Amino acid sequence: MTTHVTLQQVTQYLWAEADMLDARDYDTWLGLWADGGHYVIPVDKESDDFANCLNIAYDNAAMRLARVRRLQGGFSISAAPPAESVRTLSRFVMEPVDETTVKVRAAQHVVEDKFGRQRMFAANVSWDLAIFEGGLMIRNKVVRLLNSDGMLTSISYLF
């Protein structure tokens, strides 16, 4: 299957998403999403049945907006104060589905700094990206944390 979207275009788009998240530019990040998509952080790294499994996050558009407002408002204990983060994306693999969709997989490392302490998270991330004349939009994003079934303390940012 071929598509008119290149791996370089996809990589630049996902790097821009990572930059928005590190800058806590959540309103712009919300604008990256196509209608009907989900932001998922499953507990079970092997499952794809997110609606019927335990998830750290399983957000549709309304839940993404609510999560962003909590992070921006400082009313959530996990968001006060907000963590600083630096994320690195690598190992991009693009799989065209059809002329309107491309699937992308990548490795992600997120370093969080909060209260003078740094923690690192590693994840395998996948995106379903919708291809439009104006560019790309996220249909689905699944973040499979390596330690999703272990001890996780509050996370005050989006992966």
Salt bridges, closest charged atoms under 4 A:
GLU17 OE2 - LYS141 NZ 2.81
ASP22 OD1 - ARG87 NE 2.81
ASP27 OD1 - ARG69 NH1 2.73
ASP48 OD1 - ARG144 NH2 2.59
ASP59 OD2 - ARG67 NE 2.49
GLU84 OE2 - ARG24 NH1 3.29
GLU95 OE2 - ARG105 NE 3.24
GLU112 OE2 - ARG117 NH2 3.80
GLU112 OE2 - ARG119 NE 2.90
ASP128 OD1 - LYS103 NZ 2.87
ASP149 OD1 - LYS45 NZ 3.52
